[in-house]
Amino acid sequence: MTLEHQHTPEAIAERLAAENKPNYLRDWVYGGIDGAITTFAIVAGVVGAGLSTNVIVVLGLANLIADGFSMGASNYSGTKTEVDELERFRQIEEKHIAKDPDGEREEIRQIYAAKGLKGQALEDTVLAITSNKQVWINTMLAEEYGLAIHLRAPFMSGFSTFLAFLVFGSIPLMPYFLGLEAPFEISLVTTVMAFFLIGAIKSKWSLASWWRSGAETLLIGVVASATAYYIGYFVSDFVG
């Protein structure tokens, strides 16, 4: 059986150091999926309604800028909320340790007693943790409040989402910008490839294989796009 990673001291140290660094790939996936789906949905809806290419360009550009900025701003706000929450509880723990250190030590003792430690091993653990204030606070944040200690920077999260939205959202529009023949067919093929690529990247955070995750995202994109196409097609009969 092949293991996912090595367990030498050097490999462990390198892996733990990497895991403690913020990872913005999830923000790229988040923005990329929405960018590709919503922009191609506009293309499919306009084509289904039988409207002109100019409509696709105008609506597509408006979606890229406005919706992309909205998603980036929303992700920024959500991530900043997590950062603010972490800082608020950090200040609470700092105050409690300063005002009632014995009570906070007892919290550490009960937390690790619940994990199965007892006797001298438990007391040694309590002493080791509470002898370093930052370790003490971080332990309380993780164990008492269930908070992640290493968070993504709000601006980078929002910017990554916005940029991914622009990159993947522009794919369905490129054939129309470049004035290619059969633009809808080319847009369809390239967007399908984008859907699958995003899904394959998304597999990094799931137990599914890269091809299964790619197929899942592709299915979601196809359903959304087909829905937009047929809505445009049927609505055109009423307004046309």
N, C-alpha and C positions, 0 to 999 in steps of 0.2 A: 504494500500500500504506500503510495506517494503522499507525503505530508505537504501541506500548503506552504510551510516555511521551515527554516532551520532553527535549531535550538542551541547553537553555540552561544557563549556569553557575548561575543561581538555581534552576532545576528540579532540576539534578543535586545541588546542595547540600542542598536540601530532602528529596529522595528518600533520599540517603545518611544523613541525620540520622534520618529515620523508620525506616530499616532497622536502625539500631543500637539502637533501643528495643525492649525486650521486648514480644512479642506474645502475648496470652493467648487469642486466638480459637481456636487449635487445642485448648486445654484445654476450651473451651466445646463444641466439636464432639465431642471425645472423651467428655465427660460426657453431652452431649445424646443422642448415638446410643445409648449404653448405657442411659441412663435410659428413653428411649422404648421401646426393644426389650424390656428385661427387665420393665418394668412392664406393657406391653401383653401380653407373653407370659404373665404371671400372670393378667391378665383373660381372655385367650383360653383358657388352660388350665382355669380355674375354670368358665367358661361351657361349655367342651367337656365337662367332667365333670358338668355339670348341678347345680352347687352353688349355694348361696344368694348373694345380693348382699352380705350381711354378710361372707362369706369374702373376697370381692374387696376390700372396704374394709380389712379387717384385714391381709390379706397384702400388699395394695398399699402401705399406710402403712408396714408393717414393711420392705418392700423399699426404699421411698423413703429412709427414714432410715438403715437399716443398710447397705444396698448403696451408697447415695450417699456415706455417710461413709467406707466402705471404699475406694471408688474415689478419693475426694479424698485420703485418707491415703496411698494407694499412689502417686498422682501426686506428692504432696508429697515422699515418700521418694525416688522416682526422680529428681525434679528436684534435690533436695538432694544426692544422690549425684553428679550432674554438677557442681554448684557446688563440692562438697568436692574432687572430682578436679581441677578447674581450679585451685583454691587450692593443692593439694598440688604440682602440677607447676610452678606459679608460684614457690613457695618453692624448689623444686629449681633452677630456672633462675636465680633470684636468687643462690643459693649458688654455682652454677657460674660465673656472671659475676664474682662477687667473688673466687673462688679461682683461676679459670683463664680470664681474659678473652681471652687470645690463642686458646685452644682454642675458645671460643664464637664468636669472630670468624671462625675458620676454618669453623665449621659454617655460619654465615651465607654465607660465600663459596661453599662447596660447594652450598648450597641454591640460590643464585641462578645459579651456573654451570650447574647442571642445568636451569635454566629458559632457558638460552641466552645469558645475559650473559657477556661476556668483556672482557679488556683494561681500559681506563680506566673504562668504563661499569660494570663489575663492581666495581672498587675504590671508585668513587664511591658506589655503592649500599651497599656494606658500611660505608663511613664514615658515610653519612647515617643508616643504621639503628642502628649501634652508638653513635652520638653521643647518643642519647636512650635512657635505660635502660628506660623503660616501653615504648617502641616496640620496642626490642630484645627484651624479654621477651615481649611480645605476638606478635612475629613468630616467635619460637621455639615458643611454644605452638601457634600456628596451623600452622606449616610442619613442625615436627619431630614434634609429637604429634597434629596434626590436630584440635585442640580449637577449639570455638566460643568467642569471647571474650565475647560479650554473651549472657548466660543469663537465663532467666526466674527471678523470685523464687519460691522453693519454696512459701511460704505462699500467694501469689497464684495459683500454678498449682493447688495443691490446692483452694483455695476456689472458683476458677472452675469446676473440674470438678464439685465438690459442688453448687454453685449451679445449674449447667446440668442436672445430673442431676435436681435437684428440680423445676426449671421444666418440662423436657420430659417427665420421668417422671410428673408430675402430670396431664398432658394425657389419657392414657387413663382416669384415675380420675375426672376432673371430672364426667362425666355421672352417675356413681354417687354422688358427694358431693352433687350438686345434686338428686338424686332425679328426673332427667328420664325421660320415657317413651322406650322403645327405647334404653336406655343403651348396649348393646353396639354397635348400629349407629352411633350418634353417636361412640362411642369409636373405632370402626374408622376412620371418615371423618377425624376430627381427627388421629388418630395417623398415618394415611397422609400427610396434609398436613405433619405435623411431620417425618416421615421425609424427604420430598422437600425441605423447607426446609433441613434440616441438610445434606443432600447438596449442595444448591445452594451453601451457604456453604462446604462442604468443597472446592469446585472452585477456591477461591482458591489452593490449594497443588498443584493438578494441571494437566495439560495438557488435561484433558477439559472440555467446555463445561459450563455450569451445569446445563443440563437433563439431560445425560448423567450427570453426577455425582449429581444428584438422583434420577434413575431407578435408578441403581446402589444407592444407599442405601435407596431404597424397596423394591427387590427383596430386599435382605438382610433388612430388617425384616419384609416379608411372609412370607418363607420361615421366619424364626424364629417368627413369630406363628402361622402355619399349623401348624408342627410342634408348638408348645405346645398348640394347640387340639385336634389329633387325638390327641396323647398323652393329654390329659385325657379326651377322648371314649372312647378305647379302655380306658384304665385304669379308668374308671368302671364298665365292664362286669365287671371282675374284682373290684372292691371294693364294688360297689353291691349 
